Amino acid sequence: MIAEFGLAALWLAAALAGLQLVAGSLALTARGKDLAGIVRPVAVVQGVLALIAFAALIVLFCQTDLSVKLVAMNSHSAKPLIYKLSGAWGNHEGSMLLWVTVMGLAGGFVALVERRLPEQTMLATLAGQAFVSLGFYAFLLISSNPFERLNPPAPEGQGLNPLLQDIGLAFHPPTLYLGYVGLSVAFSFAIGALVTREVGPAFARAMRPWVLGAWIFLTIGITAGSYWAYYELGWGGWWFWDPVENASLMPWLAATALLHSVSVLAARNALRAWTVMLGVVAFSMSMVGTFLVRSGILTSVHAFAVDPERGTFILALLAINIGGALTLFGLRAATVTEGERFSVVSREGALVFNNVMLSAILGIVLFGTLYPLLAEVMGAKVSVGPPYFNPVSAIFAVPMLLVLAVGPLLRWRRDSLARIRWSMAVPAALVVLSAAGLAIRAQLHILPFIGLALAGGLAVASVLPLKGRNLARVPLAVWGMVAAHLGVAVALFGMASESAFSVERLVAVRIGETSEVGPWRVTLGGIEPVAGPNWTALQANMAASYRGGAPVEIHPQARSFWAPPQQTSESSLLTRWNGQLYAVIGDQAEDGRWQLRLWWKPFVTLIWFGGLLIALGGFLALLGRVASDLRRHIARGKIADRRMEQGR
Amino acid sequence: MNAPSPRPRGWTLWLPLALFGGFVVLVLFGLFRPAGREVASAMIGKPLPAFELRAAVPDRPGLSSRDFRAGTGAGKPRLLNIFASWCIPCAVEAPQLEQLRAAGVEINGIAIRDRQEDVAAFLARNGNPFARIGADDLSAVQLGIGSSGVPETFVIDGKGVIRYQHIGEIRPDQVPLILEKLKEAKR
C-alpha cells in the first residue's frame, strides 16, 4: 500500500513538473501570460509530492518490507535501523529518488522566496528547473522504479554492502547530492538569464546563496568522503584520484570558480558571460560525475554488471540538458553585453586569475579521469594515477595559491602592488624562511616542500584582510572569506606534512612483541574474536605509547560480514594534536605471527580540519548574505509603508 | 592595462559545446564496447618461466617447466590449471576439466597453498584429470606466470610458450573455447 502510494506521488510530481515546464514556457509568450500565476504554486507542490514519495521509500526500508524489490535487494532485517535508513539511498533507484526530491524541494523553495529577479526570468528559471527534473522523473519511472513489487516476497533481504555500513557513508552521499542538486538551481538561473538576457548584479545576488549552499555541502561531502576512504579502506591514503572521487571534485572546482565569479558579477557587474557559462558547467559536472559513477563506465575492471541501458538513459539526459544549455549559451552569450572594465591589478583581476587556474585544474582532472577511456579507443589499457594528477594540477594550484594570498588585499577596479607591498612583507618573509629552514633540515620531494613552505605565509596572508579593521564591524561575508582561505592554508599544511613526514611499517609480530613506528612503540597484547550485530571479527588488542609515555589501547579489527559475506578491515586510529597513529591488522602467517600495518602521520588531521574550516567559511558567508538580503528586504518594506502613510 | 575580463566572442562561444560533443562520443564508445574485459596477462606470448615443483599427491609426479616441452606428447599444446582444494569454483569446474581430458587434452595442475591430504581428498571427491600436479606452497610460480587467483587455466603450446589465459572457472559453455585455443596453439 505504501509503495503504491509513493509511486502515485512520484507520478503526480512528474506530471506537475511537466505542467511547470509548459506553463512556465508559455507564460513567456504574449498569449500565455495568464499562465504565469500558476507556475510558482505548481513548483512548490511538485517539491512536496517528491518529498512524500521519498518519505514512503524511507518507511518501506524502516519496516524492511521484503515484498518491495529494492528493499529485498538492499536491506536485511538484522541490519541496525540507521543502516536500514541509509539503505534507502545507498542504491541506484533510491539515490535517484533522493536526487529528484532535493531538486523538487530546491525549485519549490526558489519559487516561494525569490522575488528580486524580473518575473520573466523567474518563469524561465522555473521552467528550466522543471525541464531538468522531468528527465530524472522519466528515468525513475521508466527504467528504475524504486517501488517495484516482488511476487512472491523474498524470505530475507540481501543485505547492504558492508563497506557501506558505516555512519560516515550513511550521510556522505546525501551531502554530496545536496551539493550537486543545489548547483541545479544555479544552472536553472543561468538558463533563465540566457533566455531573457537578464544577466546582471540582481541575477548574481539571486544565484549566490544557492551556489554558496551547494558549495558548502560539496566541501563537507568531499572532506567526509576523503576521511571515510582514509579510515575504512585501510590503505592509509586520503585521496586516490579514483574516478568516483574525481566525480565529486570536478563539480567542486567548478562551483569554487563560480562562487568567485558570481561575487565579481554581484559587486561590479563584470564577468557576465563567464559567470553564466560557469553556472552551466558546474551542474554539468555534477551530472557528468553522477553518470561516470552510475554507468560503471570507468570502474569497468571491477564492475561486471554494467547496465548499458541505464547508462544510455543518463547519457541521453546529459546530452539533452547540457547540450541544450551550451547551445543556448552559444546562441545567446554574444548578445549578453560586456560588463564593467577593470585593470589587471585589481580584485577582479585576481579573481579572474583564480577562475582561470581553477578551470585549468578542472580540465586536467576531467582529462585524466577520461583518459583511460580515450586510450582504450586507441587500443591500450592504462590507468591514470597520482603521478599524473599531483604534479600537473600543482602547476596551476601553486600560482593560484600565491594569488589567493594577494587578491583579497587588492581594491576593486584598479590598484597597485606597491600599495600592499608592506602588508605582504610578513607572509613573504615567512615563506622564504620556512623554505630555507626546510631546505637545510630535511630532504623532501618538490611538492611537499612547496606545500610546507607556502602554508605558513598563506595562513598569515589569509587573515590580513582583517588588519586595521574594527573586528566587531567586519561583515560576516568577510569573516567567511578569511575562514575559508585560512582553511586552504591549514589543509595544505596537512597534505604536505602527511606526504613529507609519514612513516610506514609493515611487520609480522608474535603476541607480546613490540614494534616501532616514528615516535610510537606498539605492543601486540593479544588477538580475540568479537561479534557485532551482523559481523564477527578478529580484534587485535594493542598498546601504543608515544615517546615512552603511558600506553593507550587500540583495537583494529578484521571483520567478516555474513550478509552478504565480505571481509573488511577496520583500522584503528589514535589521534594526537600533532598527528595520527594508524593501525591495520592483516593475516596470520603460518608460523603464528600476525601481520600489522602501522603508520605515523604527522598533522594528517589538518587536511580535514582545513576542509571543515573552508566549509565553515562558506557557511559564514551564506549567513552574512542572507542576513543582509533580509535586512534590505525589511528596510524596503518600511520605506514602502512610510510612503503609503505620506501618500495619505 | 585594461580588459583582462575573459571576453568569449564568436566561435569561442561554441567551444564548450564542441568539447561536450567529444565527451559524448567518447562515452558512447565506452558504453557499447565489446564485452571482453578480462585483464590479459603480460606473460602471453612468452615462454613459461623455469620452475620445479614437488609432487602435490603421491600418485602423480611433480611438475616442472620442462614437462611442457618433453615427454610422450612433445610438441603438443597442453593445459596448465591453477587450483586449490580450498577453492569452491575449482570444484565447480572439475567436470569441464574431465571433459577436456576425455577429449585427449593433457592437463597439468598446480595446487596453490595446499596440504597433501587435502589435495588427495579434493581429487577423490571431484575426480582427477591431471597428468602431473605440482605443489606451489607460496604462490611463487603462480605469481611468476601472471596469475593472481584460482582457478585459472593457461594454454601452453608445444614449445612451452603461454598462449592463452582463462581467468575464473571454465564453465560448460566455455569448453569449446578452450578447445579452440588449444587448436590455435598447435599452429
Interface residues (C-beta under 8 A of the other chain):
Chain A: A270 L271 A273 W274 M277 V280 V281 S284 V288 F291 S295 I297 L298 S300 V301 F304 P308 G311 T312 L315 L318 A319 I322 G323 L326 T327 F329 G330 A333 A334 E338 G339 R341 F342 S343 V344 V345 E348 G349 V352 N355 V356 L370 L373 L374 E376 V377 K381
Chain B: M1 N2 A3 P4 S5 P6 R7 P8 R9 G10 L13 W14 P16 L17 F20 G21 F23 V24 L26 V27 L28 F29 G30 L31 F32 R33 R37 V39
